[in-house]
Amino acid sequence: VDDDFLPVVCLVGEGFVLRSWRPGDEATLVEVLDDPDIERFMNTVPFPYTRDDAHTWVHELAPDISAGGGAAFVIDPGDGGVVGSLSIRRQDRAGGPVGIAGYWVAAPARGRGLAARALRLAAPWAAAHLGLGRQELKHDLANLASCRTATTAGFSATAVVVGGEVHRDGTPRDIERHTWTGPLAPDR
Ligand SMILES: CC(C)(COP(=O)(O)OP(=O)(O)OC[C@H]1O[C@@H](n2cnc3c(N)ncnc32)[C@H](O)[C@@H]1OP(=O)(O)O)[C@@H](O)C(=O)NCCC(=O)NCCS
């Protein structure tokens, strides 16, 4: 994928922006993804996370998500830095496309509901501009912070799948699915 041909999107939230990944973000990725909650709850993120992994994310995987009709955003506090990640991948299913949301927030920036605010900004945007009116996410049933994040952003819990995923350590994990039910009223 040639990054130059992807549309540049920046969504402005309160106290943060959602922007594209760019060269220079790799060092922060390597630093913040060395985190026990990431290891426990984000099975698709390599652990330990290397500089090569970060390069692949910034230059290949994130652009591929955008090129595939989704979006991969940095949660940027407004100074060009990286305090989190929010992606919505497009998955084509028989019933039509579905956006699959995923997120993390760097440990020092947690505790302020940043992921929920970012998701609440991005989900309606993806519905309106990417045609992703159906969106879902899943989290480890024990991941209560992610469950709260999803619910606050308008993704209601819809199903628990016992042993729905196998963790990188080989153990089965129970998974909860959430489904987006449309934009929330602004005052919620
Ligand atoms: C999930 C994550 C992104 C949330 O970060 P955040 O936006 O800073 O969220 P907060 O820490 O503000 O917590 C959000 C809510 O969860 C609650 N919460 C946080 N940690 C919790 C815990 N251990 N147990 C119970 N509730 C918890 C908070 O009290 C808050 O509740 P509220 O909405 O009622 O105020 C962050 O914890 C993270 O990056 N975790 C590791 C990666 C991960 O799990 N990603 C999601 C994979 S599905």
PDBQT file of the ligand as one rigid body, heavy atoms in Angstrom, charges set to zero:
ROOT
HETATM    1  C1  LIG A 201      -9.502  -0.670  27.922  1.00  0.00    +0.000 C 
HETATM    2  C2  LIG A 201      -8.722   0.639  28.007  1.00  0.00    +0.000 C 
HETATM    3  C3  LIG A 201      -8.448   1.141  26.589  1.00  0.00    +0.000 C 
HETATM    4  C4  LIG A 201      -9.552   1.675  28.750  1.00  0.00    +0.000 C 
HETATM    5  O1  LIG A 201      -8.740   2.799  29.006  1.00  0.00    +0.000 OA
HETATM    6  P1  LIG A 201      -9.408   4.208  29.417  1.00  0.00    +0.000 P 
HETATM    7  O2  LIG A 201     -10.123   4.793  28.269  1.00  0.00    +0.000 OA
HETATM    8  O3  LIG A 201      -8.347   5.023  30.052  1.00  0.00    +0.000 OA
HETATM    9  O4  LIG A 201     -10.518   3.744  30.441  1.00  0.00    +0.000 OA
HETATM   10  P2  LIG A 201     -10.639   4.101  32.016  1.00  0.00    +0.000 P 
HETATM   11  O5  LIG A 201      -9.422   3.652  32.750  1.00  0.00    +0.000 OA
HETATM   12  O6  LIG A 201     -10.992   5.546  32.126  1.00  0.00    +0.000 OA
HETATM   13  O7  LIG A 201     -11.840   3.166  32.459  1.00  0.00    +0.000 OA
HETATM   14  C5  LIG A 201     -13.092   3.162  31.771  1.00  0.00    +0.000 C 
HETATM   15  C6  LIG A 201     -14.136   2.617  32.730  1.00  0.00    +0.000 C 
HETATM   16  O8  LIG A 201     -13.752   1.307  33.149  1.00  0.00    +0.000 OA
HETATM   17  C7  LIG A 201     -13.650   1.263  34.573  1.00  0.00    +0.000 C 
HETATM   18  N1  LIG A 201     -12.514   0.414  34.921  1.00  0.00    +0.000 N 
HETATM   19  C8  LIG A 201     -11.214   0.620  34.608  1.00  0.00    +0.000 A 
HETATM   20  N2  LIG A 201     -10.468  -0.372  35.102  1.00  0.00    +0.000 NA
HETATM   21  C9  LIG A 201     -11.312  -1.222  35.727  1.00  0.00    +0.000 A 
HETATM   22  C10 LIG A 201     -11.138  -2.434  36.438  1.00  0.00    +0.000 A 
HETATM   23  N3  LIG A 201      -9.938  -3.006  36.582  1.00  0.00    +0.000 N 
HETATM   24  N4  LIG A 201     -12.233  -3.028  36.953  1.00  0.00    +0.000 NA
HETATM   25  C11 LIG A 201     -13.464  -2.483  36.817  1.00  0.00    +0.000 A 
HETATM   26  N5  LIG A 201     -13.689  -1.337  36.132  1.00  0.00    +0.000 NA
HETATM   27  C12 LIG A 201     -12.618  -0.722  35.610  1.00  0.00    +0.000 A 
HETATM   28  C13 LIG A 201     -13.419   2.688  34.990  1.00  0.00    +0.000 C 
HETATM   29  O9  LIG A 201     -13.831   2.897  36.330  1.00  0.00    +0.000 OA
HETATM   30  C14 LIG A 201     -14.295   3.422  34.000  1.00  0.00    +0.000 C 
HETATM   31  O10 LIG A 201     -15.643   3.263  34.417  1.00  0.00    +0.000 OA
HETATM   32  P3  LIG A 201     -16.759   4.386  34.189  1.00  0.00    +0.000 P 
HETATM   33  O11 LIG A 201     -17.021   4.413  32.709  1.00  0.00    +0.000 OA
HETATM   34  O12 LIG A 201     -17.925   3.889  34.965  1.00  0.00    +0.000 OA
HETATM   35  O13 LIG A 201     -16.182   5.675  34.680  1.00  0.00    +0.000 OA
HETATM   36  C15 LIG A 201      -7.376   0.435  28.764  1.00  0.00    +0.000 C 
HETATM   37  O14 LIG A 201      -7.644  -0.112  30.026  1.00  0.00    +0.000 OA
HETATM   38  C16 LIG A 201      -6.387  -0.429  28.020  1.00  0.00    +0.000 C 
HETATM   39  O15 LIG A 201      -5.685   0.039  27.128  1.00  0.00    +0.000 OA
HETATM   40  N6  LIG A 201      -6.310  -1.726  28.388  1.00  0.00    +0.000 N 
HETATM   41  C17 LIG A 201      -5.370  -2.652  27.761  1.00  0.00    +0.000 C 
HETATM   42  C18 LIG A 201      -5.736  -2.918  26.312  1.00  0.00    +0.000 C 
HETATM   43  C19 LIG A 201      -7.145  -3.423  26.177  1.00  0.00    +0.000 C 
HETATM   44  O16 LIG A 201      -7.649  -4.147  27.011  1.00  0.00    +0.000 OA
HETATM   45  N7  LIG A 201      -7.785  -3.026  25.067  1.00  0.00    +0.000 N 
HETATM   46  C20 LIG A 201      -9.130  -3.478  24.763  1.00  0.00    +0.000 C 
HETATM   47  C21 LIG A 201      -9.111  -4.849  24.195  1.00  0.00    +0.000 C 
HETATM   48  S1  LIG A 201     -10.770  -5.442  23.878  1.00  0.00    +0.000 SA
ENDROOT
TORSDOF 0
